C-alpha cells in the first residue's frame, strides 16, 4: 500500500520510527522502495553525490526535475519528496509556488522540502500547503547556508537552540508535515520532538527524533568523504573498484567473455 501523509502522522502518534533515505536516480529509488523505506528524499545533496559539486548550491531546478522524475519512476510505495534547489524558491512566494508546482507536475513526487524557518520560509510553507502541496521543513544545519554556517553543529548556545526550536514549531504551525533536524544536540532534538505534533526526522541529531534520514551514498560507502554522524553499512567504493579491476584483469587475460 502506498505511503500517504496520513500514514506519516499516524506513525508519530503510534511511536513507529520513520525511515528516510535520499535517492538520485531510478535504480537507487527502486531499491530503497523495495527495501521498504517510508520516505525517499531526492535531496539537493545529489549536487555533491551524483554531480560532483562541492556544495548543494549549484543544483538547478532543471536538474532536480530530471533526477526527481527518474527516482519517482522507480518508486511504487514510498512517499517521495524533492528538495527545492537553492534560489529556486527564496526570491518570492510566487517563485516558490511556480517551482514547487513544476516539481509536482513534472516529476510526480508527492511533496517538497525547503530549508530554514525565517518569516519568508514560514509564509512560503503556509502558501504551498494552502494550495495542496505537502512541505517538509529543515532546520539546524541547513547546507544551502554553508557559506554562513559552515558544516558545524548548530544550536550549541541557548539563543541558537531557542531560535531553532521556535523555527521548528513555527514550521509545524505553518503547515509543514514533517521537519528535518540536522546536526543539532540530541537534547535539543528531543525537546523539539516532544513539542511537535508532526514527525521530526533527524540527521546527526541523536536518537530521540521520530525518524532518521541518511544520505544513501554515505550509507552505502560510496561517498569520498562523509559527515561524522553518518554511518556506512557497506563499502561500495571498495566493492565497485574490486569488481572493475577483476573485469579489466579478465579482459586483458582474455578470460572474459
Ligand atoms: O539534501 C539532502 O540530502 C538532505 C538530507 C541531508 C536531509 O537535505
Boltz pocket constraint, residues with backbone or C-beta under 6 A from the ligand:
constraints:
  - pocket:
      binder: B
      contacts: [[A, 22], [A, 41], [A, 42], [A, 43], [A, 44], [A, 45], [A, 46], [A, 83], [A, 180], [A, 203], [A, 213], [A, 214], [A, 215]]
      max_distance: 6.0
